[in-house]
């Protein structure tokens, strides 16, 4: 990955379309948390697996101990740092607003955060999206250990099988990490074959998008963070795999559109920060809907407006918050500046 073909736009040491892909995915994550219709949620869920593919695509081969130490700084320190800030935000909001969904005991919240149990109903909503960061960390450990033991194919098969027969919400997302291991491994294979430097043909992108929509639309009520893949896990697997092609192909197309490249690449460079604070940013928008009646009902009805407003708030936060403050808030203060030239998750 040190040398890239001329057709790829570069920014420093970053590949622009990768940032665009991550930014596009973050826009979908924000959309998922703005109470969209079920059909929209169905289309977003499988696309999330592309994050794990991209993590595999750019993860470096390191000795297990060194790799764990490095990723603790890059992933787990940010997770606990952002969780700490979000606990503080939750406590402040709880003092100002009386709502049932804010009522958790501080003790249970701390235990659930420490053990990475982030299911709905047991932890404040603004903390829930952070589950993804430990999931990446555990997935990389699985990959390194299984490869070291020469049983990686068995682990990948178990990952697929677990989607059909296992449902739960285990601590540290060890169940989710196993289920998404195959997509991380696909990223590794693509990298090893040198395919990461190839552009995806437009026709293939269009075909992948069509297959993705036709399969993801029927992947009903999937809860990836709780290791539940709905009534048709096979459809989800197909949607996730073609979704990787679709998202990467779309990102390479959007890279050529100046406005889309500008906004999405900015989001792609700040995925940790956005992941950690997009729901907290939604709290800033919430009072606007409260003026017109039941805010939840109104937000569900006009979810696309809520999404646009959240995107705008996030964009302004990235632009206006000083970089040192963002590094502290996102927990990347232990990461060497040179390492920040490539994305952490």
KOLFILO-731790 format. One line per field, with one value per residue (C-alpha): residue in one letter; x negated, y negated, z negated. Coordinates in nm, 2 decimals. Last residue first. Layout:
code = (a ...)
px = (X ...)
py = (Y ...)
pz = (Z ...)
This chain:
code = (x x x x x x x x x x x x x x x x x x x x x x x x x x x x x x x x x x x x x x x x x x x x x x x x x x x x x x x x x x x x x x x x x x x x x x x x x x x x x x x x x x x x x x x x x x x x x x x x x x x x x x x x x x x x x x x x x x x x x x x x x x x x x x x x x x x x x x x x x x x x x x x x x x x x x x x x x x x x x x x x x x x x x x x x x x x x x x x x x x x x x x x x x x x x x x x x x x x x x x x x x x x x x x x x x x x x x x x x x x x x x x x x x x x x x x x x x x x x x x x x x x x x x x x x x x x x x x x x x x x x x x x x x x x x x x x x x x x x x x x x x x x x x x x x x x x x x x x x x x x x x x x x x x x x x x x x x x x x x x x x x x x x x x x x x x x x x x x x x x x x x x x x x)
px = (1.10 0.79 0.77 0.42 0.23 0.31 0.02 -0.23 -0.08 -0.15 0.16 0.18 0.40 0.65 0.92 1.20 1.26 0.89 0.81 1.11 0.98 0.64 0.80 1.00 1.38 1.53 1.50 1.57 1.85 2.00 2.01 2.16 2.44 2.51 2.53 2.77 2.99 2.99 3.08 3.36 3.50 3.48 3.66 3.96 4.23 4.00 3.87 4.23 4.34 4.03 4.06 4.43 4.54 4.40 4.16 4.01 3.88 3.65 3.55 3.40 3.15 2.89 2.95 2.87 2.51 2.50 2.61 2.33 2.07 1.87 1.91 1.85 1.52 1.41 1.49 1.31 1.11 1.41 1.63 1.40 1.38 1.76 1.79 1.52 1.57 1.94 1.89 1.62 1.78 1.50 1.47 1.84 1.76 1.48 1.71 1.99 1.76 1.64 2.00 2.13 1.84 1.87 2.25 2.21 2.07 2.30 2.61 2.51 2.45 2.77 2.97 2.81 2.91 3.28 3.50 3.29 2.92 2.88 2.53 2.65 2.45 2.57 2.93 3.12 3.49 3.55 3.30 3.55 3.44 3.08 3.12 3.28 3.09 2.75 2.81 2.89 2.60 2.37 2.49 2.44 2.09 2.00 2.11 1.91 1.59 1.42 1.08 0.78 0.53 0.71 0.68 0.32 0.40 0.29 0.51 0.82 0.74 0.71 1.03 1.20 1.07 1.24 1.56 1.52 1.45 1.79 1.96 1.66 1.65 2.03 1.98 1.68 1.87 1.66 1.93 2.17 2.49 2.67 2.79 2.62 2.74 2.74 2.49 2.26 2.22 2.06 1.81 1.75 1.65 1.41 1.26 1.21 1.04 0.81 0.69 0.31 0.26 0.10 0.38 0.64 0.46 0.42 0.77 0.94 0.73 0.83 1.20 1.16 1.04 1.30 1.57 1.42 1.48 1.82 1.98 1.94 2.28 2.45 2.31 2.55 2.85 2.79 2.73 2.94 3.24 3.06 2.76 2.42 2.24 1.88 1.75 1.64 1.94 2.19 2.03 2.03 2.39 2.51 2.35 2.48 2.83 3.03 3.32 3.26 3.52 3.79 3.75 3.70 3.46 3.20 3.05 3.06 2.90 2.60 2.57 2.59 2.32 2.09 2.15 2.08 1.74 1.65 1.76 1.55 1.24 1.33 1.36 1.07 0.84 0.98 0.92 0.58 0.40 0.53 0.46 0.09 0.06 0.26 0.04 -0.28 -0.16 -0.03 -0.34 -0.23 -0.06 0.09 0.46 0.56 0.79 0.89 1.03 1.19 1.37 1.48 1.63 1.79 1.99 2.20 2.35 2.55 2.75 2.82 3.06 3.27 3.28 3.42 3.69 3.77 3.85 3.59 3.55 3.25 3.00 2.97 2.92 2.61 2.48 2.55 2.36 2.08 2.08 2.05 1.76 1.59 1.62 1.51 1.21 1.13 1.19 0.93 0.64 0.44 0.07 0.10 0.43 0.42 0.65 0.63 0.58 0.20 0.16 0.07 -0.26 -0.30 0.00)
py = (-0.20 -0.41 -0.58 -0.64 -0.97 -0.95 -0.70 -0.98 -1.18 -0.90 -0.77 -0.84 -1.15 -0.95 -0.95 -1.10 -1.39 -1.45 -1.44 -1.67 -1.92 -1.92 -1.97 -2.27 -2.23 -2.45 -2.25 -1.91 -2.04 -2.23 -1.91 -1.71 -1.98 -1.97 -1.59 -1.60 -1.85 -1.64 -1.33 -1.51 -1.63 -1.27 -1.15 -1.37 -1.13 -0.95 -1.28 -1.41 -1.10 -1.11 -1.49 -1.47 -1.83 -2.11 -2.26 -1.92 -1.90 -2.19 -2.05 -1.74 -1.91 -1.96 -1.61 -1.49 -1.60 -1.36 -1.09 -1.19 -1.20 -0.88 -0.76 -1.11 -1.14 -0.79 -0.85 -1.18 -1.14 -0.98 -1.27 -1.51 -1.27 -1.28 -1.66 -1.75 -1.44 -1.50 -1.86 -1.79 -1.49 -1.26 -1.09 -1.01 -0.75 -0.58 -0.59 -0.43 -0.14 -0.09 -0.09 0.14 0.39 0.41 0.43 0.74 0.91 0.77 0.83 1.19 1.25 1.07 1.29 1.59 1.46 1.48 1.45 1.16 1.14 1.11 1.06 0.79 0.51 0.64 0.61 0.72 0.65 0.76 0.87 0.84 0.50 0.61 0.87 0.66 0.34 0.52 0.70 0.37 0.19 0.48 0.45 0.08 0.11 0.39 0.16 -0.13 0.09 0.10 -0.07 0.15 0.06 0.27 0.57 0.64 1.00 0.96 0.66 0.83 1.13 0.90 0.72 1.06 1.15 0.85 0.96 1.31 1.19 1.02 1.31 1.37 1.00 1.00 1.29 1.14 0.81 0.71 0.89 1.12 0.99 1.30 1.50 1.81 2.05 1.88 1.60 1.84 2.05 1.76 1.69 2.05 2.08 1.79 1.94 2.27 2.09 1.92 2.24 2.20 2.13 1.79 1.72 1.80 1.57 1.28 1.30 1.33 1.04 0.83 0.91 0.82 0.47 0.41 0.51 0.29 -0.01 0.09 0.09 -0.29 -0.33 -0.26 -0.54 -0.81 -0.58 -0.54 -0.18 0.12 0.06 0.11 0.34 0.19 0.45 0.34 0.48 0.14 -0.04 0.21 0.19 -0.20 -0.21 0.03 -0.18 -0.51 -0.38 -0.43 -0.66 -0.85 -0.66 -0.76 -1.13 -1.42 -1.67 -1.90 -1.67 -1.37 -1.58 -1.65 -1.29 -1.17 -1.42 -1.30 -0.94 -1.04 -1.19 -0.87 -0.65 -0.86 -0.80 -0.43 -0.37 -0.59 -0.40 -0.07 -0.16 -0.32 -0.27 0.09 0.13 0.08 0.31 0.58 0.56 0.57 0.88 1.05 0.98 0.74 0.76 0.42 0.34 0.16 0.39 0.56 0.24 0.17 0.50 0.44 0.10 0.28 0.48 0.17 0.20 0.49 0.27 -0.03 0.12 0.28 -0.05 -0.22 0.05 0.01 -0.35 -0.60 -0.68 -0.92 -0.66 -0.47 -0.81 -0.88 -0.53 -0.60 -0.92 -0.73 -0.49 -0.76 -0.92 -0.58 -0.54 -0.90 -0.84 -0.53 -0.73 -0.98 -0.74 -0.89 -0.95 -1.32 -1.35 -1.11 -1.08 -0.74 -0.74 -0.77 -0.42 -0.39 -0.30 -0.23 0.00)
pz = (-1.26 -1.33 -0.99 -0.84 -0.88 -1.25 -1.29 -1.22 -1.51 -1.75 -1.92 -2.30 -2.25 -2.03 -2.30 -2.08 -2.33 -2.38 -2.01 -1.94 -2.20 -2.03 -1.69 -1.80 -1.77 -1.50 -1.18 -1.33 -1.54 -1.24 -1.04 -1.32 -1.36 -0.98 -0.98 -1.27 -1.09 -0.77 -0.98 -1.16 -0.83 -0.69 -1.01 -0.95 -1.07 -1.32 -1.45 -1.49 -1.69 -1.91 -1.97 -2.08 -2.01 -1.79 -2.05 -2.13 -1.77 -1.82 -2.16 -2.00 -1.77 -2.05 -2.17 -1.82 -1.88 -2.17 -1.92 -1.68 -1.96 -1.97 -1.61 -1.49 -1.69 -1.58 -1.22 -1.19 -0.86 -0.70 -0.79 -0.62 -0.32 -0.31 -0.30 -0.05 0.17 0.19 0.28 0.55 0.72 0.83 0.50 0.52 0.80 0.60 0.29 0.49 0.59 0.23 0.10 0.37 0.35 -0.03 0.01 0.23 -0.07 -0.34 -0.13 -0.07 -0.44 -0.53 -0.29 -0.45 -0.80 -0.71 -1.02 -1.16 -1.20 -1.58 -1.72 -1.97 -1.80 -1.46 -1.54 -1.23 -1.21 -0.86 -0.60 -0.32 -0.20 -0.23 0.05 0.33 0.23 0.23 0.56 0.73 0.57 0.67 1.03 1.03 0.89 1.14 1.42 1.28 1.28 0.94 0.94 0.85 0.58 0.32 0.55 0.46 0.38 0.02 -0.02 0.11 -0.12 -0.43 -0.35 -0.31 -0.65 -0.81 -0.64 -0.77 -1.13 -1.14 -1.33 -1.56 -1.65 -1.73 -1.98 -2.15 -2.18 -2.49 -2.70 -2.53 -2.37 -2.24 -1.95 -1.81 -1.54 -1.21 -1.26 -1.45 -1.13 -0.94 -1.22 -1.27 -0.90 -0.94 -1.26 -1.08 -0.79 -1.04 -1.19 -1.14 -1.51 -1.43 -1.19 -1.46 -1.70 -1.46 -1.32 -1.66 -1.80 -1.50 -1.56 -1.93 -1.85 -1.58 -1.82 -2.09 -1.85 -1.73 -2.07 -2.08 -1.91 -2.25 -2.46 -2.34 -2.40 -2.77 -2.88 -2.96 -2.74 -2.41 -2.43 -2.50 -2.72 -2.68 -3.01 -3.14 -2.99 -3.13 -3.48 -3.46 -3.35 -3.61 -3.89 -3.75 -3.77 -3.45 -3.39 -3.07 -2.87 -3.12 -3.05 -3.28 -3.12 -3.27 -3.53 -3.30 -3.03 -3.25 -3.36 -3.00 -2.88 -3.17 -3.06 -2.71 -2.81 -2.99 -2.70 -2.47 -2.68 -2.73 -2.36 -2.26 -2.50 -2.35 -1.99 -1.90 -2.23 -2.28 -1.90 -1.95 -2.25 -2.08 -1.77 -1.96 -2.15 -1.84 -1.62 -1.35 -1.01 -0.94 -0.92 -0.60 -0.42 -0.74 -0.88 -0.54 -0.55 -0.91 -0.81 -0.51 -0.76 -0.83 -0.49 -0.61 -0.86 -0.64 -0.39 -0.67 -0.86 -0.55 -0.52 -0.89 -0.86 -0.99 -1.36 -1.34 -1.46 -1.13 -0.95 -1.17 -1.08 -0.71 -0.72 -0.89 -0.60 -0.35 -0.55 -0.56 -0.19 -0.12 -0.34 -0.14 0.18 0.07 0.01 -0.28 -0.30 -0.25 -0.05 0.24 0.54 0.70 1.08 1.03 0.90 0.53 0.38 0.01 0.00)
